[in-house]
């Protein structure tokens, strides 16, 4: 995974709600690795990888639902995010 947390560059992100786990998943659609997996982030679990097929089954999270995850990514990790 490349370092996405560069404050000068905006990073595209889509927030999804994972019903099964009752968590918010931040999905980075532009960060595709050689295994055809994208970077993602879940609070209290950290950064990982997930497929576009997986997130296609999820619903988009509301701003109220993803507020804490957004705060983690911007305040802790220093992301400059473009929410899609």
N, CA and C atoms as an extended XYZ file, in Angstrom:
252
Properties=species:S:1:pos:R:3:atomname:S:1:resname:S:1:resid:I:1 pbc="F F F"
N         0.823       -1.172        0.000 N   UNK     1
C         0.000        0.000        0.000 CA  UNK     1
C         0.872        1.242        0.000 C   UNK     1
N         0.458        2.195       -0.783 N   UNK     2
C         1.212        3.446       -0.793 CA  UNK     2
C         0.723        4.347        0.326 C   UNK     2
N         1.506        5.341        0.656 N   UNK     3
C         1.134        6.270        1.711 CA  UNK     3
C         0.131        7.268        1.156 C   UNK     3
N        -1.120        7.137        1.553 N   UNK     4
C        -2.171        8.030        1.065 CA  UNK     4
C        -2.293        9.301        1.890 C   UNK     4
N        -1.736        9.306        3.066 N   UNK     5
C        -1.934       10.417        3.987 CA  UNK     5
C        -0.955       11.556        3.718 C   UNK     5
N        -1.119       12.187        2.575 N   UNK     6
C        -0.288       13.334        2.216 CA  UNK     6
C        -1.199       14.549        2.220 C   UNK     6
N        -0.958       15.482        3.128 N   UNK     7
C        -1.878       16.599        3.324 CA  UNK     7
C        -2.035       17.487        2.099 C   UNK     7
N        -1.026       17.580        1.248 N   UNK     8
C        -1.109       18.462        0.091 CA  UNK     8
C        -1.957       17.872       -1.029 C   UNK     8
N        -2.121       16.570       -1.053 N   UNK     9
C        -2.899       15.909       -2.092 CA  UNK     9
C        -4.227       15.447       -1.516 C   UNK     9
N        -5.293       15.608       -2.311 N   UNK    10
C        -6.575       15.074       -1.868 CA  UNK    10
C        -6.669       13.599       -2.208 C   UNK    10
N        -7.257       12.854       -1.314 N   UNK    11
C        -7.450       11.425       -1.489 CA  UNK    11
C        -8.946       11.149       -1.581 C   UNK    11
N        -9.371       10.492       -2.659 N   UNK    12
C       -10.775       10.112       -2.804 CA  UNK    12
C       -11.120        9.011       -1.816 C   UNK    12
N       -12.293        9.127       -1.214 N   UNK    13
C       -12.764        8.125       -0.265 CA  UNK    13
C       -14.280        8.001       -0.377 C   UNK    13
N       -14.758        6.792       -0.171 N   UNK    14
C       -16.187        6.530       -0.070 CA  UNK    14
C       -16.392        5.781        1.241 C   UNK    14
N       -17.352        6.237        2.028 N   UNK    15
C       -17.644        5.580        3.305 CA  UNK    15
C       -18.840        4.651        3.137 C   UNK    15
N       -18.660        3.418        3.585 N   UNK    16
C       -19.711        2.405        3.502 CA  UNK    16
C       -20.040        1.880        4.885 C   UNK    16
N       -21.272        1.396        5.037 N   UNK    17
C       -21.705        0.775        6.281 CA  UNK    17
C       -21.706       -0.737        6.102 C   UNK    17
N       -20.962       -1.421        6.963 N   UNK    18
C       -20.924       -2.883        6.947 CA  UNK    18
C       -21.953       -3.398        7.952 C   UNK    18
N       -23.100       -3.778        7.440 N   UNK    19
C       -24.218       -4.227        8.281 CA  UNK    19
C       -23.822       -5.404        9.178 C   UNK    19
N       -23.137       -6.375        8.594 N   UNK    20
C       -22.765       -7.588        9.338 CA  UNK    20
C       -21.927       -7.284       10.577 C   UNK    20
N       -21.028       -6.305       10.462 N   UNK    21
C       -20.112       -5.990       11.557 CA  UNK    21
C       -20.483       -4.712       12.292 C   UNK    21
N       -21.506       -3.997       11.770 N   UNK    22
C       -21.932       -2.719       12.358 CA  UNK    22
C       -20.770       -1.734       12.434 C   UNK    22
N       -20.006       -1.664       11.340 N   UNK    23
C       -18.857       -0.767       11.276 CA  UNK    23
C       -18.902        0.069       10.004 C   UNK    23
N       -18.106        1.116       10.027 N   UNK    24
C       -17.935        1.978        8.864 CA  UNK    24
C       -16.619        1.616        8.202 C   UNK    24
N       -16.667        1.452        6.897 N   UNK    25
C       -15.479        1.135        6.115 CA  UNK    25
C       -15.183        2.323        5.192 C   UNK    25
N       -13.982        2.852        5.285 N   UNK    26
C       -13.531        3.895        4.367 CA  UNK    26
C       -12.813        3.206        3.215 C   UNK    26
N       -13.305        3.429        2.021 N   UNK    27
C       -12.796        2.745        0.826 CA  UNK    27
C       -12.101        3.763       -0.066 C   UNK    27
N       -10.878        3.464       -0.465 N   UNK    28
C       -10.067        4.360       -1.292 CA  UNK    28
C       -10.031        3.819       -2.727 C   UNK    28
N       -10.962        4.263       -3.589 N   UNK    29
C       -11.110        3.668       -4.917 CA  UNK    29
C        -9.915        3.879       -5.849 C   UNK    29
N        -9.142        4.901       -5.632 N   UNK    30
C        -8.010        5.186       -6.522 CA  UNK    30
C        -6.751        4.416       -6.150 C   UNK    30
N        -6.758        3.770       -4.990 N   UNK    31
C        -5.561        3.056       -4.527 CA  UNK    31
C        -5.710        1.562       -4.770 C   UNK    31
N        -5.458        1.160       -6.002 N   UNK    32
C        -5.553       -0.238       -6.409 CA  UNK    32
C        -4.154       -0.844       -6.436 C   UNK    32
N        -3.973       -1.954       -5.733 N   UNK    33
C        -2.644       -2.576       -5.707 CA  UNK    33
C        -2.519       -3.646       -6.787 C   UNK    33
N        -1.410       -4.308       -6.824 N   UNK    34
C        -1.129       -5.299       -7.864 CA  UNK    34
C        -2.022       -6.539       -7.768 C   UNK    34
N        -2.636       -6.752       -6.598 N   UNK    35
C        -3.546       -7.886       -6.417 CA  UNK    35
C        -4.993       -7.515       -6.720 C   UNK    35
N        -5.190       -6.351       -7.338 N   UNK    36
C        -6.538       -5.858       -7.675 CA  UNK    36
C        -7.390       -5.615       -6.434 C   UNK    36
N        -6.730       -5.245       -5.348 N   UNK    37
C        -7.432       -4.904       -4.116 CA  UNK    37
C        -7.201       -3.423       -3.828 C   UNK    37
N        -8.172       -2.805       -3.178 N   UNK    38
C        -8.067       -1.391       -2.829 CA  UNK    38
C        -7.772       -1.238       -1.342 C   UNK    38
N        -7.172       -0.111       -1.000 N   UNK    39
C        -6.963        0.206        0.407 CA  UNK    39
C        -8.300        0.556        1.034 C   UNK    39
N        -8.425        0.207        2.307 N   UNK    40
C        -9.602        0.579        3.075 CA  UNK    40
C        -9.173        0.781        4.529 C   UNK    40
N       -10.088        1.302        5.323 N   UNK    41
C        -9.793        1.586        6.730 CA  UNK    41
C       -11.059        1.361        7.544 C   UNK    41
N       -10.896        0.715        8.699 N   UNK    42
C       -11.978        0.525        9.654 CA  UNK    42
C       -11.461        0.976       11.013 C   UNK    42
N       -12.264        1.789       11.712 N   UNK    43
C       -11.873        2.253       13.055 CA  UNK    43
C       -11.558        1.083       13.964 C   UNK    43
N       -10.565        1.249       14.794 N   UNK    44
C       -10.142        0.252       15.784 CA  UNK    44
C        -9.532       -0.999       15.154 C   UNK    44
N        -9.466       -1.045       13.828 N   UNK    45
C        -8.809       -2.158       13.137 CA  UNK    45
C        -7.673       -1.661       12.262 C   UNK    45
N        -7.786       -0.446       11.755 N   UNK    46
C        -6.734        0.142       10.949 CA  UNK    46
C        -6.921       -0.067        9.457 C   UNK    46
N        -5.820        0.132        8.740 N   UNK    47
C        -5.827        0.016        7.286 CA  UNK    47
C        -5.725       -1.443        6.859 C   UNK    47
N        -6.372       -1.735        5.750 N   UNK    48
C        -6.374       -3.081        5.207 CA  UNK    48
C        -6.626       -2.986        3.706 C   UNK    48
N        -7.055       -4.091        3.117 N   UNK    49
C        -7.394       -4.131        1.701 CA  UNK    49
C        -8.767       -4.756        1.535 C   UNK    49
N        -9.475       -4.330        0.496 N   UNK    50
C       -10.771       -4.935        0.187 CA  UNK    50
C       -11.018       -4.811       -1.315 C   UNK    50
N       -11.926       -5.611       -1.803 N   UNK    51
C       -12.200       -5.618       -3.235 CA  UNK    51
C       -13.377       -4.713       -3.576 C   UNK    51
N       -13.417       -4.276       -4.810 N   UNK    52
C       -14.546       -3.470       -5.275 CA  UNK    52
C       -15.829       -4.297       -5.264 C   UNK    52
N       -15.702       -5.604       -5.463 N   UNK    53
C       -16.869       -6.493       -5.412 CA  UNK    53
C       -17.481       -6.523       -4.012 C   UNK    53
N       -16.619       -6.481       -3.000 N   UNK    54
C       -17.112       -6.482       -1.624 CA  UNK    54
C       -17.884       -5.205       -1.332 C   UNK    54
N       -17.300       -4.050       -1.627 N   UNK    55
C       -17.976       -2.791       -1.298 CA  UNK    55
C       -19.228       -2.574       -2.139 C   UNK    55
N       -19.306       -3.197       -3.302 N   UNK    56
C       -20.504       -3.071       -4.143 CA  UNK    56
C       -21.734       -3.643       -3.439 C   UNK    56
N       -21.530       -4.508       -2.468 N   UNK    57
C       -22.635       -5.131       -1.730 CA  UNK    57
C       -23.060       -4.299       -0.508 C   UNK    57
N       -22.300       -3.261       -0.200 N   UNK    58
C       -22.571       -2.436        0.977 CA  UNK    58
C       -23.353       -1.190        0.587 C   UNK    58
N       -23.999       -0.579        1.580 N   UNK    59
C       -24.653        0.703        1.314 CA  UNK    59
C       -23.729        1.835        1.758 C   UNK    59
N       -23.879        2.982        1.116 N   UNK    60
C       -23.085        4.139        1.529 CA  UNK    60
C       -23.525        4.581        2.917 C   UNK    60
N       -22.547        4.974        3.702 N   UNK    61
C       -22.823        5.475        5.051 CA  UNK    61
C       -23.263        6.932        4.978 C   UNK    61
N       -24.037        7.345        5.955 N   UNK    62
C       -24.458        8.737        6.049 CA  UNK    62
C       -23.351        9.546        6.738 C   UNK    62
N       -23.366       10.878        6.560 N   UNK    63
C       -22.361       11.696        7.256 CA  UNK    63
C       -22.351       11.491        8.769 C   UNK    63
N       -23.503       11.329        9.371 N   UNK    64
C       -23.545       11.070       10.819 CA  UNK    64
C       -22.881        9.743       11.166 C   UNK    64
N       -23.086        8.746       10.336 N   UNK    65
C       -22.505        7.428       10.588 CA  UNK    65
C       -20.985        7.435       10.442 C   UNK    65
N       -20.459        8.150        9.452 N   UNK    66
C       -19.008        8.097        9.229 CA  UNK    66
C       -18.219        9.221        9.888 C   UNK    66
N       -18.865       10.062       10.673 N   UNK    67
C       -18.191       11.221       11.279 CA  UNK    67
C       -16.952       10.844       12.093 C   UNK    67
N       -17.035        9.809       12.919 N   UNK    68
C       -15.893        9.424       13.751 CA  UNK    68
C       -14.760        8.844       12.914 C   UNK    68
N       -15.097        8.075       11.898 N   UNK    69
C       -14.071        7.508       11.019 CA  UNK    69
C       -13.391        8.618       10.230 C   UNK    69
N       -14.170        9.575        9.760 N   UNK    70
C       -13.607       10.735        9.060 CA  UNK    70
C       -12.648       11.491        9.971 C   UNK    70
N       -13.036       11.703       11.215 N   UNK    71
C       -12.166       12.397       12.169 CA  UNK    71
C       -10.856       11.639       12.386 C   UNK    71
N       -10.930       10.321       12.507 N   UNK    72
C        -9.708        9.519       12.641 CA  UNK    72
C        -8.773        9.743       11.456 C   UNK    72
N        -9.329        9.648       10.274 N   UNK    73
C        -8.499        9.746        9.065 CA  UNK    73
C        -7.882       11.128        8.890 C   UNK    73
N        -8.609       12.167        9.243 N   UNK    74
C        -8.071       13.518        9.067 CA  UNK    74
C        -7.205       13.955       10.246 C   UNK    74
N        -7.675       13.700       11.462 N   UNK    75
C        -6.961       14.184       12.647 CA  UNK    75
C        -5.765       13.319       13.040 C   UNK    75
N        -5.911       12.020       12.959 N   UNK    76
C        -4.842       11.117       13.371 CA  UNK    76
C        -3.865       10.841       12.239 C   UNK    76
N        -4.418       10.522       11.063 N   UNK    77
C        -3.581       10.108        9.941 CA  UNK    77
C        -3.226       11.233        8.979 C   UNK    77
N        -3.862       12.386        9.096 N   UNK    78
C        -3.506       13.540        8.293 CA  UNK    78
C        -4.007       13.542        6.860 C   UNK    78
N        -5.024       12.756        6.579 N   UNK    79
C        -5.580       12.729        5.227 CA  UNK    79
C        -6.235       14.066        4.863 C   UNK    79
N        -6.152       14.423        3.607 N   UNK    80
C        -6.909       15.515        3.018 CA  UNK    80
C        -7.891       14.821        2.077 C   UNK    80
N        -9.123       14.626        2.540 N   UNK    81
C       -10.041       13.735        1.852 CA  UNK    81
C       -11.036       14.449        0.931 C   UNK    81
N       -11.311       13.801       -0.174 N   UNK    82
C       -12.363       14.184       -1.093 CA  UNK    82
C       -13.421       13.094       -0.979 C   UNK    82
N       -14.523       13.398       -0.282 N   UNK    83
C       -15.554       12.393       -0.045 CA  UNK    83
C       -16.421       12.263       -1.292 C   UNK    83
N       -16.466       11.060       -1.821 N   UNK    84
C       -17.262       10.803       -3.030 CA  UNK    84
C       -18.659       10.307       -2.667 C   UNK    84
